[in-house]
Amino acid sequence: MAGIDYDQKIPNNVDLKSDKRLQRALEKWLPKYLDWWRDMGPTDFNEKDIYLRTAVSVDRDGWAHFDHVQMPDYRWGIFLAEPEPDRKIHFGDHLGQDAWQQVPGEYRNTLRRIIVTQGDTEPASVEQQRLLGHTAPSLYDLRNLFQVNVEEGRHLWAMVYLLQAYFGRDGREEAEELLERRSGNPDHPRILGTFNEPCEDWLSFFCFTTYTDRDGKFQLLSLAESGFDPLARTCRFMLTEEAHHMFVGQTGLGRVIERTCQLMRDNPDADVTKFGAIPLEMVQRYINFWNSSSNDLFGGEISSNASNFFAAGIKGRAHEAKLGKDPKALEEIYNMEVWENGRLSSQEVPLRNAMNEVLRDDYVADNEKGIVYFNKICQKFDNDFRFQLPHRRFNRKIGIYADGHFSLTGEAMTPEAWKAKESEWLPSPEDKAYVKSLMVPCYERGKTASWIAPPAKGINGQPFDYDYVKL
């Protein structure tokens, strides 16, 4: 089992004490990070004891320890997966060469840009979710929120380590800037649009962790293939923590659906809003919004940047080494529907230029499994409602479909037809007001709010009515 050095001020498994310059730089950044956490992290809960897991190893088996801890005392740190001996670059133009242990000069700016963009998403999500603790539907959910928050904070540490260790003064300046941008700030926003969207209720939070964190999963999978070995190792361990975030989202949405289905079964002719539940059609509209917004995070469907990242060996396909396909992707093409001159037409695109879409394919397939899960809950209660995943063209703000209007199933529409259907497909002001009206905290052990079912089991073998947050 690979251990982590907890005797250091900054826990790590990168032998930080052997690099005094880097150690001083990160220790200088630490109080600034803590100031950001107190200003922009979860409000009013920093002195509460939370049942949190903390990494004690980078081995997937038995890697975490659970205990009550106050969030400012959480042991954030720098954890990289164990190195692979003699690791090679296994895709792109540098195929077969030794993986880089230092930043190649010709890719310095590109790698810095990728690391900064990934790093910027981590504090952004904490900022988006900072007020949610005040309306948690149970202590179990409150604990899960804070677990997601502290791990996003640790993921920021992972990117800041790379910036400070490998990019000199530029990296130190970028690390400072990561604490200066603010989610939703019109003058100094976060880099990617989804991370500036309000996330002010728990239905949005569950959708965010289901769909936006799943984008994070696939971005990390592609970066875990990187020829820059420290980045690859960092992302491999981050994926271990990311799985819990998607679990929180998917099971959270499932519990919302379960509660509504229960009430619909027991009160077949009643409006479930009378019982403080969320109608299934409304849940679908929230899914439509957050899924389409998260689709934008993959970037343009046809992208020279994606081609260059792949060619350089910086960012591969998910599970690149296991694909069994041409690792240089020089001869293959990708067939896609493009939107040009007001109509859809089929186009053959060199595969390297379609790498964003290749990754989005995997993302869509993974999301479809979640829809199957939601529909099984409906079937369990003999409910005829069926959830659907919106088409990747639906409600896009980035990419070749951003200039068009498309239905939930991907058909082109006129702007007027779209406007007429918008409130049926996306959360309306009335939807948002209703969902917010339900956001009343339930802090009693073993109890949940009216709009959500209890979880199937507790955390780390503990019962649901365990004291997950000591209020």
Secondary structure as a PSIPRED ss2 file (coil, helix, strand):
# PSIPRED VFORMAT (PSIPRED V4.0)

   1 M C   1.000  0.000  0.000
   2 A C   1.000  0.000  0.000
   3 G E   0.000  0.000  1.000
   4 I C   1.000  0.000  0.000
   5 D E   0.000  0.000  1.000
   6 Y C   1.000  0.000  0.000
   7 D C   1.000  0.000  0.000
   8 Q C   1.000  0.000  0.000
   9 K C   1.000  0.000  0.000
  10 I C   1.000  0.000  0.000
  11 P C   1.000  0.000  0.000
  12 N E   0.000  0.000  1.000
  13 N C   1.000  0.000  0.000
  14 V C   1.000  0.000  0.000
  15 D C   1.000  0.000  0.000
  16 L H   0.000  1.000  0.000
  17 K H   0.000  1.000  0.000
  18 S H   0.000  1.000  0.000
  19 D C   1.000  0.000  0.000
  20 K H   0.000  1.000  0.000
  21 R H   0.000  1.000  0.000
  22 L H   0.000  1.000  0.000
  23 Q H   0.000  1.000  0.000
  24 R H   0.000  1.000  0.000
  25 A H   0.000  1.000  0.000
  26 L H   0.000  1.000  0.000
  27 E H   0.000  1.000  0.000
  28 K H   0.000  1.000  0.000
  29 W H   0.000  1.000  0.000
  30 L H   0.000  1.000  0.000
  31 P H   0.000  1.000  0.000
  32 K H   0.000  1.000  0.000
  33 Y H   0.000  1.000  0.000
  34 L H   0.000  1.000  0.000
  35 D H   0.000  1.000  0.000
  36 W H   0.000  1.000  0.000
  37 W H   0.000  1.000  0.000
  38 R H   0.000  1.000  0.000
  39 D H   0.000  1.000  0.000
  40 M H   0.000  1.000  0.000
  41 G C   1.000  0.000  0.000
  42 P C   1.000  0.000  0.000
  43 T C   1.000  0.000  0.000
  44 D C   1.000  0.000  0.000
  45 F C   1.000  0.000  0.000
  46 N C   1.000  0.000  0.000
  47 E C   1.000  0.000  0.000
  48 K C   1.000  0.000  0.000
  49 D E   0.000  0.000  1.000
  50 I E   0.000  0.000  1.000
  51 Y E   0.000  0.000  1.000
  52 L E   0.000  0.000  1.000
  53 R E   0.000  0.000  1.000
  54 T E   0.000  0.000  1.000
  55 A E   0.000  0.000  1.000
  56 V C   1.000  0.000  0.000
  57 S E   0.000  0.000  1.000
  58 V C   1.000  0.000  0.000
  59 D C   1.000  0.000  0.000
  60 R C   1.000  0.000  0.000
  61 D C   1.000  0.000  0.000
  62 G C   1.000  0.000  0.000
  63 W C   1.000  0.000  0.000
  64 A E   0.000  0.000  1.000
  65 H E   0.000  0.000  1.000
  66 F E   0.000  0.000  1.000
  67 D E   0.000  0.000  1.000
  68 H E   0.000  0.000  1.000
  69 V E   0.000  0.000  1.000
  70 Q E   0.000  0.000  1.000
  71 M H   0.000  1.000  0.000
  72 P H   0.000  1.000  0.000
  73 D H   0.000  1.000  0.000
  74 Y C   1.000  0.000  0.000
  75 R C   1.000  0.000  0.000
  76 W C   1.000  0.000  0.000
  77 G C   1.000  0.000  0.000
  78 I E   0.000  0.000  1.000
  79 F C   1.000  0.000  0.000
  80 L C   1.000  0.000  0.000
  81 A C   1.000  0.000  0.000
  82 E C   1.000  0.000  0.000
  83 P C   1.000  0.000  0.000
  84 E C   1.000  0.000  0.000
  85 P C   1.000  0.000  0.000
  86 D C   1.000  0.000  0.000
  87 R C   1.000  0.000  0.000
  88 K E   0.000  0.000  1.000
  89 I C   1.000  0.000  0.000
  90 H C   1.000  0.000  0.000
  91 F C   1.000  0.000  0.000
  92 G C   1.000  0.000  0.000
  93 D C   1.000  0.000  0.000
  94 H C   1.000  0.000  0.000
  95 L C   1.000  0.000  0.000
  96 G C   1.000  0.000  0.000
  97 Q C   1.000  0.000  0.000
  98 D E   0.000  0.000  1.000
  99 A C   1.000  0.000  0.000
 100 W E   0.000  0.000  1.000
 101 Q C   1.000  0.000  0.000
 102 Q C   1.000  0.000  0.000
 103 V C   1.000  0.000  0.000
 104 P C   1.000  0.000  0.000
 105 G H   0.000  1.000  0.000
 106 E H   0.000  1.000  0.000
 107 Y H   0.000  1.000  0.000
 108 R H   0.000  1.000  0.000
 109 N H   0.000  1.000  0.000
 110 T H   0.000  1.000  0.000
 111 L H   0.000  1.000  0.000
 112 R H   0.000  1.000  0.000
 113 R H   0.000  1.000  0.000
 114 I H   0.000  1.000  0.000
 115 I H   0.000  1.000  0.000
 116 V H   0.000  1.000  0.000
 117 T H   0.000  1.000  0.000
 118 Q H   0.000  1.000  0.000
 119 G H   0.000  1.000  0.000
 120 D H   0.000  1.000  0.000
 121 T H   0.000  1.000  0.000
 122 E H   0.000  1.000  0.000
 123 P H   0.000  1.000  0.000
 124 A H   0.000  1.000  0.000
 125 S H   0.000  1.000  0.000
 126 V H   0.000  1.000  0.000
 127 E H   0.000  1.000  0.000
 128 Q H   0.000  1.000  0.000
 129 Q C   1.000  0.000  0.000
 130 R C   1.000  0.000  0.000
 131 L C   1.000  0.000  0.000
 132 L H   0.000  1.000  0.000
 133 G H   0.000  1.000  0.000
 134 H H   0.000  1.000  0.000
 135 T H   0.000  1.000  0.000
 136 A C   1.000  0.000  0.000
 137 P C   1.000  0.000  0.000
 138 S C   1.000  0.000  0.000
 139 L H   0.000  1.000  0.000
 140 Y H   0.000  1.000  0.000
 141 D H   0.000  1.000  0.000
 142 L H   0.000  1.000  0.000
 143 R H   0.000  1.000  0.000
 144 N H   0.000  1.000  0.000
 145 L H   0.000  1.000  0.000
 146 F H   0.000  1.000  0.000
 147 Q H   0.000  1.000  0.000
 148 V H   0.000  1.000  0.000
 149 N H   0.000  1.000  0.000
 150 V H   0.000  1.000  0.000
 151 E H   0.000  1.000  0.000
 152 E H   0.000  1.000  0.000
 153 G H   0.000  1.000  0.000
 154 R H   0.000  1.000  0.000
 155 H H   0.000  1.000  0.000
 156 L H   0.000  1.000  0.000
 157 W H   0.000  1.000  0.000
 158 A H   0.000  1.000  0.000
 159 M H   0.000  1.000  0.000
 160 V H   0.000  1.000  0.000
 161 Y H   0.000  1.000  0.000
 162 L H   0.000  1.000  0.000
 163 L H   0.000  1.000  0.000
 164 Q H   0.000  1.000  0.000
 165 A H   0.000  1.000  0.000
 166 Y H   0.000  1.000  0.000
 167 F C   1.000  0.000  0.000
 168 G H   0.000  1.000  0.000
 169 R H   0.000  1.000  0.000
 170 D H   0.000  1.000  0.000
 171 G H   0.000  1.000  0.000
 172 R H   0.000  1.000  0.000
 173 E H   0.000  1.000  0.000
 174 E H   0.000  1.000  0.000
 175 A H   0.000  1.000  0.000
 176 E H   0.000  1.000  0.000
 177 E H   0.000  1.000  0.000
 178 L H   0.000  1.000  0.000
 179 L C   1.000  0.000  0.000
 180 E C   1.000  0.000  0.000
 181 R C   1.000  0.000  0.000
 182 R C   1.000  0.000  0.000
 183 S C   1.000  0.000  0.000
 184 G C   1.000  0.000  0.000
 185 N C   1.000  0.000  0.000
 186 P C   1.000  0.000  0.000
 187 D C   1.000  0.000  0.000
 188 H C   1.000  0.000  0.000
 189 P C   1.000  0.000  0.000
 190 R C   1.000  0.000  0.000
 191 I C   1.000  0.000  0.000
 192 L C   1.000  0.000  0.000
 193 G H   0.000  1.000  0.000
 194 T H   0.000  1.000  0.000
 195 F H   0.000  1.000  0.000
 196 N H   0.000  1.000  0.000
 197 E C   1.000  0.000  0.000
 198 P C   1.000  0.000  0.000
 199 C C   1.000  0.000  0.000
 200 E C   1.000  0.000  0.000
 201 D C   1.000  0.000  0.000
 202 W H   0.000  1.000  0.000
 203 L H   0.000  1.000  0.000
 204 S H   0.000  1.000  0.000
 205 F H   0.000  1.000  0.000
 206 F H   0.000  1.000  0.000
 207 C H   0.000  1.000  0.000
 208 F H   0.000  1.000  0.000
 209 T H   0.000  1.000  0.000
 210 T H   0.000  1.000  0.000
 211 Y H   0.000  1.000  0.000
 212 T H   0.000  1.000  0.000
 213 D H   0.000  1.000  0.000
 214 R H   0.000  1.000  0.000
 215 D H   0.000  1.000  0.000
 216 G H   0.000  1.000  0.000
 217 K H   0.000  1.000  0.000
 218 F H   0.000  1.000  0.000
 219 Q H   0.000  1.000  0.000
 220 L H   0.000  1.000  0.000
 221 L H   0.000  1.000  0.000
 222 S H   0.000  1.000  0.000
 223 L H   0.000  1.000  0.000
 224 A C   1.000  0.000  0.000
 225 E C   1.000  0.000  0.000
 226 S C   1.000  0.000  0.000
 227 G C   1.000  0.000  0.000
 228 F E   0.000  0.000  1.000
 229 D H   0.000  1.000  0.000
 230 P H   0.000  1.000  0.000
 231 L H   0.000  1.000  0.000
 232 A H   0.000  1.000  0.000
 233 R H   0.000  1.000  0.000
 234 T H   0.000  1.000  0.000
 235 C H   0.000  1.000  0.000
 236 R H   0.000  1.000  0.000
 237 F H   0.000  1.000  0.000
 238 M H   0.000  1.000  0.000
 239 L H   0.000  1.000  0.000
 240 T H   0.000  1.000  0.000
 241 E H   0.000  1.000  0.000
 242 E H   0.000  1.000  0.000
 243 A H   0.000  1.000  0.000
 244 H H   0.000  1.000  0.000
 245 H H   0.000  1.000  0.000
 246 M H   0.000  1.000  0.000
 247 F H   0.000  1.000  0.000
 248 V H   0.000  1.000  0.000
 249 G H   0.000  1.000  0.000
 250 Q H   0.000  1.000  0.000
 251 T H   0.000  1.000  0.000
 252 G H   0.000  1.000  0.000
 253 L H   0.000  1.000  0.000
 254 G H   0.000  1.000  0.000
 255 R H   0.000  1.000  0.000
 256 V H   0.000  1.000  0.000
 257 I H   0.000  1.000  0.000
 258 E H   0.000  1.000  0.000
 259 R H   0.000  1.000  0.000
 260 T H   0.000  1.000  0.000
 261 C H   0.000  1.000  0.000
 262 Q H   0.000  1.000  0.000
 263 L H   0.000  1.000  0.000
 264 M H   0.000  1.000  0.000
 265 R H   0.000  1.000  0.000
 266 D H   0.000  1.000  0.000
 267 N C   1.000  0.000  0.000
 268 P C   1.000  0.000  0.000
 269 D C   1.000  0.000  0.000
 270 A C   1.000  0.000  0.000
 271 D C   1.000  0.000  0.000
 272 V H   0.000  1.000  0.000
 273 T H   0.000  1.000  0.000
 274 K H   0.000  1.000  0.000
 275 F H   0.000  1.000  0.000
 276 G C   1.000  0.000  0.000
 277 A C   1.000  0.000  0.000
 278 I C   1.000  0.000  0.000
 279 P C   1.000  0.000  0.000
 280 L H   0.000  1.000  0.000
 281 E H   0.000  1.000  0.000
 282 M H   0.000  1.000  0.000
 283 V H   0.000  1.000  0.000
 284 Q H   0.000  1.000  0.000
 285 R H   0.000  1.000  0.000
 286 Y H   0.000  1.000  0.000
 287 I H   0.000  1.000  0.000
 288 N H   0.000  1.000  0.000
 289 F H   0.000  1.000  0.000
 290 W H   0.000  1.000  0.000
 291 N H   0.000  1.000  0.000
 292 S H   0.000  1.000  0.000
 293 S H   0.000  1.000  0.000
 294 S H   0.000  1.000  0.000
 295 N H   0.000  1.000  0.000
 296 D H   0.000  1.000  0.000
 297 L H   0.000  1.000  0.000
 298 F H   0.000  1.000  0.000
 299 G C   1.000  0.000  0.000
 300 G C   1.000  0.000  0.000
 301 E C   1.000  0.000  0.000
 302 I C   1.000  0.000  0.000
 303 S C   1.000  0.000  0.000
 304 S H   0.000  1.000  0.000
 305 N H   0.000  1.000  0.000
 306 A H   0.000  1.000  0.000
 307 S H   0.000  1.000  0.000
 308 N H   0.000  1.000  0.000
 309 F H   0.000  1.000  0.000
 310 F H   0.000  1.000  0.000
 311 A H   0.000  1.000  0.000
 312 A H   0.000  1.000  0.000
 313 G C   1.000  0.000  0.000
 314 I C   1.000  0.000  0.000
 315 K C   1.000  0.000  0.000
 316 G C   1.000  0.000  0.000
 317 R C   1.000  0.000  0.000
 318 A C   1.000  0.000  0.000
 319 H C   1.000  0.000  0.000
 320 E H   0.000  1.000  0.000
 321 A H   0.000  1.000  0.000
 322 K H   0.000  1.000  0.000
 323 L C   1.000  0.000  0.000
 324 G C   1.000  0.000  0.000
 325 K C   1.000  0.000  0.000
 326 D C   1.000  0.000  0.000
 327 P C   1.000  0.000  0.000
 328 K C   1.000  0.000  0.000
 329 A C   1.000  0.000  0.000
 330 L C   1.000  0.000  0.000
 331 E C   1.000  0.000  0.000
 332 E C   1.000  0.000  0.000
 333 I E   0.000  0.000  1.000
 334 Y E   0.000  0.000  1.000
 335 N E   0.000  0.000  1.000
 336 M E   0.000  0.000  1.000
 337 E E   0.000  0.000  1.000
 338 V E   0.000  0.000  1.000
 339 W E   0.000  0.000  1.000
 340 E E   0.000  0.000  1.000
 341 N C   1.000  0.000  0.000
 342 G C   1.000  0.000  0.000
 343 R E   0.000  0.000  1.000
 344 L E   0.000  0.000  1.000
 345 S E   0.000  0.000  1.000
 346 S E   0.000  0.000  1.000
 347 Q E   0.000  0.000  1.000
 348 E E   0.000  0.000  1.000
 349 V E   0.000  0.000  1.000
 350 P E   0.000  0.000  1.000
 351 L H   0.000  1.000  0.000
 352 R H   0.000  1.000  0.000
 353 N H   0.000  1.000  0.000
 354 A H   0.000  1.000  0.000
 355 M H   0.000  1.000  0.000
 356 N H   0.000  1.000  0.000
 357 E H   0.000  1.000  0.000
 358 V H   0.000  1.000  0.000
 359 L H   0.000  1.000  0.000
 360 R H   0.000  1.000  0.000
 361 D H   0.000  1.000  0.000
 362 D H   0.000  1.000  0.000
 363 Y H   0.000  1.000  0.000
 364 V H   0.000  1.000  0.000
 365 A H   0.000  1.000  0.000
 366 D H   0.000  1.000  0.000
 367 N H   0.000  1.000  0.000
 368 E H   0.000  1.000  0.000
 369 K H   0.000  1.000  0.000
 370 G H   0.000  1.000  0.000
 371 I H   0.000  1.000  0.000
 372 V H   0.000  1.000  0.000
 373 Y H   0.000  1.000  0.000
 374 F H   0.000  1.000  0.000
 375 N H   0.000  1.000  0.000
 376 K H   0.000  1.000  0.000
 377 I H   0.000  1.000  0.000
 378 C H   0.000  1.000  0.000
 379 Q H   0.000  1.000  0.000
 380 K H   0.000  1.000  0.000
 381 F C   1.000  0.000  0.000
 382 D C   1.000  0.000  0.000
 383 N C   1.000  0.000  0.000
 384 D C   1.000  0.000  0.000
 385 F C   1.000  0.000  0.000
 386 R C   1.000  0.000  0.000
 387 F C   1.000  0.000  0.000
 388 Q C   1.000  0.000  0.000
 389 L C   1.000  0.000  0.000
 390 P C   1.000  0.000  0.000
 391 H C   1.000  0.000  0.000
 392 R C   1.000  0.000  0.000
 393 R C   1.000  0.000  0.000
 394 F C   1.000  0.000  0.000
 395 N C   1.000  0.000  0.000
 396 R C   1.000  0.000  0.000
 397 K C   1.000  0.000  0.000
 398 I C   1.000  0.000  0.000
 399 G C   1.000  0.000  0.000
 400 I C   1.000  0.000  0.000
 401 Y C   1.000  0.000  0.000
 402 A C   1.000  0.000  0.000
 403 D C   1.000  0.000  0.000
 404 G C   1.000  0.000  0.000
 405 H C   1.000  0.000  0.000
 406 F E   0.000  0.000  1.000
 407 S C   1.000  0.000  0.000
 408 L C   1.000  0.000  0.000
 409 T C   1.000  0.000  0.000
 410 G C   1.000  0.000  0.000
 411 E C   1.000  0.000  0.000
 412 A E   0.000  0.000  1.000
 413 M C   1.000  0.000  0.000
 414 T C   1.000  0.000  0.000
 415 P H   0.000  1.000  0.000
 416 E H   0.000  1.000  0.000
 417 A H   0.000  1.000  0.000
 418 W H   0.000  1.000  0.000
 419 K H   0.000  1.000  0.000
 420 A H   0.000  1.000  0.000
 421 K H   0.000  1.000  0.000
 422 E H   0.000  1.000  0.000
 423 S H   0.000  1.000  0.000
 424 E H   0.000  1.000  0.000
 425 W H   0.000  1.000  0.000
 426 L C   1.000  0.000  0.000
 427 P C   1.000  0.000  0.000
 428 S C   1.000  0.000  0.000
 429 P H   0.000  1.000  0.000
 430 E H   0.000  1.000  0.000
 431 D H   0.000  1.000  0.000
 432 K H   0.000  1.000  0.000
 433 A H   0.000  1.000  0.000
 434 Y H   0.000  1.000  0.000
 435 V H   0.000  1.000  0.000
 436 K H   0.000  1.000  0.000
 437 S H   0.000  1.000  0.000
 438 L H   0.000  1.000  0.000
 439 M C   1.000  0.000  0.000
 440 V C   1.000  0.000  0.000
 441 P C   1.000  0.000  0.000
 442 C C   1.000  0.000  0.000
 443 Y C   1.000  0.000  0.000
 444 E C   1.000  0.000  0.000
 445 R C   1.000  0.000  0.000
 446 G C   1.000  0.000  0.000
 447 K C   1.000  0.000  0.000
 448 T C   1.000  0.000  0.000
 449 A C   1.000  0.000  0.000
 450 S C   1.000  0.000  0.000
 451 W C   1.000  0.000  0.000
 452 I C   1.000  0.000  0.000
 453 A C   1.000  0.000  0.000
 454 P C   1.000  0.000  0.000
 455 P C   1.000  0.000  0.000
 456 A C   1.000  0.000  0.000
 457 K C   1.000  0.000  0.000
 458 G C   1.000  0.000  0.000
 459 I C   1.000  0.000  0.000
 460 N C   1.000  0.000  0.000
 461 G C   1.000  0.000  0.000
 462 Q C   1.000  0.000  0.000
 463 P C   1.000  0.000  0.000
 464 F C   1.000  0.000  0.000
 465 D C   1.000  0.000  0.000
 466 Y C   1.000  0.000  0.000
 467 D C   1.000  0.000  0.000
 468 Y C   1.000  0.000  0.000
 469 V E   0.000  0.000  1.000
 470 K E   0.000  0.000  1.000
 471 L C   1.000  0.000  0.000
